[in-house]
Amino acid sequence: MMQNNIKVISCGGTFEKIYDPISGDLAFKTSQLKNLFLKARLFTNINFECLMMIDSLDMENFHRRKIAERIKKSKEEKLLVIHGTDTMVETSYEIKKSIRKTQCVILTGAMVPASMKNSDAFFNLGFALAALKLSEPGVWITMNGEVFKHSQVKKNTDLGLFESLN
């Protein structure tokens, strides 16, 4: 039996939102990650944790510190963080300040909720997991089929994608 060598932490973001037919809004219910891993037939032994369900625009510094502290205390060396795209880069800097030198952390998210048709969440999840298995220790952001060093990326809100600062 494989040991638990990957931890997936959900912080919510658009990735985890579900359409509420009564209010007509996108809202948080429960994490969909375990079901997505099963649907994708990803049978890697993974520890799941739903740390918070929050839109990243509502995140404050104490939320980022909580994420970073949780990662630092984790026994796993490889961690995948599901996060809202609007402040993902800011959170990555907070994580970088506190992780162990041996840890590899990847942040990913989605522009369209996993619960909706034509979402990028499913692809981003699989791509991030593959990148996690291949990346060196440090903090990385994976979006749109790209792997970015956390300090070399920005979200282009006009195009709705992430791009390199270079």
Secondary structure as a PSIPRED ss2 file (coil, helix, strand):
# PSIPRED VFORMAT (PSIPRED V4.0)

   1 M C   1.000  0.000  0.000
   2 M C   1.000  0.000  0.000
   3 Q C   1.000  0.000  0.000
   4 N C   1.000  0.000  0.000
   5 N C   1.000  0.000  0.000
   6 I E   0.000  0.000  1.000
   7 K E   0.000  0.000  1.000
   8 V E   0.000  0.000  1.000
   9 I E   0.000  0.000  1.000
  10 S E   0.000  0.000  1.000
  11 C E   0.000  0.000  1.000
  12 G E   0.000  0.000  1.000
  13 G C   1.000  0.000  0.000
  14 T H   0.000  1.000  0.000
  15 F H   0.000  1.000  0.000
  16 E H   0.000  1.000  0.000
  17 K E   0.000  0.000  1.000
  18 I E   0.000  0.000  1.000
  19 Y E   0.000  0.000  1.000
  20 D C   1.000  0.000  0.000
  21 P C   1.000  0.000  0.000
  22 I C   1.000  0.000  0.000
  23 S C   1.000  0.000  0.000
  24 G C   1.000  0.000  0.000
  25 D C   1.000  0.000  0.000
  26 L E   0.000  0.000  1.000
  27 A E   0.000  0.000  1.000
  28 F E   0.000  0.000  1.000
  29 K C   1.000  0.000  0.000
  30 T C   1.000  0.000  0.000
  31 S C   1.000  0.000  0.000
  32 Q C   1.000  0.000  0.000
  33 L H   0.000  1.000  0.000
  34 K H   0.000  1.000  0.000
  35 N H   0.000  1.000  0.000
  36 L H   0.000  1.000  0.000
  37 F H   0.000  1.000  0.000
  38 L H   0.000  1.000  0.000
  39 K H   0.000  1.000  0.000
  40 A C   1.000  0.000  0.000
  41 R C   1.000  0.000  0.000
  42 L C   1.000  0.000  0.000
  43 F C   1.000  0.000  0.000
  44 T C   1.000  0.000  0.000
  45 N C   1.000  0.000  0.000
  46 I E   0.000  0.000  1.000
  47 N E   0.000  0.000  1.000
  48 F E   0.000  0.000  1.000
  49 E E   0.000  0.000  1.000
  50 C E   0.000  0.000  1.000
  51 L E   0.000  0.000  1.000
  52 M E   0.000  0.000  1.000
  53 M E   0.000  0.000  1.000
  54 I E   0.000  0.000  1.000
  55 D C   1.000  0.000  0.000
  56 S H   0.000  1.000  0.000
  57 L H   0.000  1.000  0.000
  58 D H   0.000  1.000  0.000
  59 M C   1.000  0.000  0.000
  60 E C   1.000  0.000  0.000
  61 N H   0.000  1.000  0.000
  62 F H   0.000  1.000  0.000
  63 H H   0.000  1.000  0.000
  64 R H   0.000  1.000  0.000
  65 R H   0.000  1.000  0.000
  66 K H   0.000  1.000  0.000
  67 I H   0.000  1.000  0.000
  68 A H   0.000  1.000  0.000
  69 E H   0.000  1.000  0.000
  70 R H   0.000  1.000  0.000
  71 I H   0.000  1.000  0.000
  72 K H   0.000  1.000  0.000
  73 K H   0.000  1.000  0.000
  74 S C   1.000  0.000  0.000
  75 K C   1.000  0.000  0.000
  76 E C   1.000  0.000  0.000
  77 E C   1.000  0.000  0.000
  78 K E   0.000  0.000  1.000
  79 L E   0.000  0.000  1.000
  80 L E   0.000  0.000  1.000
  81 V E   0.000  0.000  1.000
  82 I E   0.000  0.000  1.000
  83 H C   1.000  0.000  0.000
  84 G C   1.000  0.000  0.000
  85 T C   1.000  0.000  0.000
  86 D C   1.000  0.000  0.000
  87 T C   1.000  0.000  0.000
  88 M H   0.000  1.000  0.000
  89 V H   0.000  1.000  0.000
  90 E H   0.000  1.000  0.000
  91 T H   0.000  1.000  0.000
  92 S H   0.000  1.000  0.000
  93 Y H   0.000  1.000  0.000
  94 E H   0.000  1.000  0.000
  95 I H   0.000  1.000  0.000
  96 K H   0.000  1.000  0.000
  97 K H   0.000  1.000  0.000
  98 S H   0.000  1.000  0.000
  99 I C   1.000  0.000  0.000
 100 R C   1.000  0.000  0.000
 101 K C   1.000  0.000  0.000
 102 T C   1.000  0.000  0.000
 103 Q C   1.000  0.000  0.000
 104 C E   0.000  0.000  1.000
 105 V E   0.000  0.000  1.000
 106 I E   0.000  0.000  1.000
 107 L E   0.000  0.000  1.000
 108 T E   0.000  0.000  1.000
 109 G C   1.000  0.000  0.000
 110 A C   1.000  0.000  0.000
 111 M C   1.000  0.000  0.000
 112 V C   1.000  0.000  0.000
 113 P C   1.000  0.000  0.000
 114 A C   1.000  0.000  0.000
 115 S C   1.000  0.000  0.000
 116 M C   1.000  0.000  0.000
 117 K C   1.000  0.000  0.000
 118 N C   1.000  0.000  0.000
 119 S C   1.000  0.000  0.000
 120 D C   1.000  0.000  0.000
 121 A H   0.000  1.000  0.000
 122 F H   0.000  1.000  0.000
 123 F H   0.000  1.000  0.000
 124 N H   0.000  1.000  0.000
 125 L H   0.000  1.000  0.000
 126 G H   0.000  1.000  0.000
 127 F H   0.000  1.000  0.000
 128 A H   0.000  1.000  0.000
 129 L H   0.000  1.000  0.000
 130 A H   0.000  1.000  0.000
 131 A H   0.000  1.000  0.000
 132 L H   0.000  1.000  0.000
 133 K H   0.000  1.000  0.000
 134 L H   0.000  1.000  0.000
 135 S C   1.000  0.000  0.000
 136 E C   1.000  0.000  0.000
 137 P C   1.000  0.000  0.000
 138 G E   0.000  0.000  1.000
 139 V E   0.000  0.000  1.000
 140 W E   0.000  0.000  1.000
 141 I E   0.000  0.000  1.000
 142 T E   0.000  0.000  1.000
 143 M E   0.000  0.000  1.000
 144 N C   1.000  0.000  0.000
 145 G C   1.000  0.000  0.000
 146 E E   0.000  0.000  1.000
 147 V E   0.000  0.000  1.000
 148 F E   0.000  0.000  1.000
 149 K E   0.000  0.000  1.000
 150 H H   0.000  1.000  0.000
 151 S H   0.000  1.000  0.000
 152 Q H   0.000  1.000  0.000
 153 V E   0.000  0.000  1.000
 154 K E   0.000  0.000  1.000
 155 K E   0.000  0.000  1.000
 156 N E   0.000  0.000  1.000
 157 T C   1.000  0.000  0.000
 158 D C   1.000  0.000  0.000
 159 L C   1.000  0.000  0.000
 160 G C   1.000  0.000  0.000
 161 L E   0.000  0.000  1.000
 162 F E   0.000  0.000  1.000
 163 E E   0.000  0.000  1.000
 164 S E   0.000  0.000  1.000
 165 L C   1.000  0.000  0.000
 166 N C   1.000  0.000  0.000
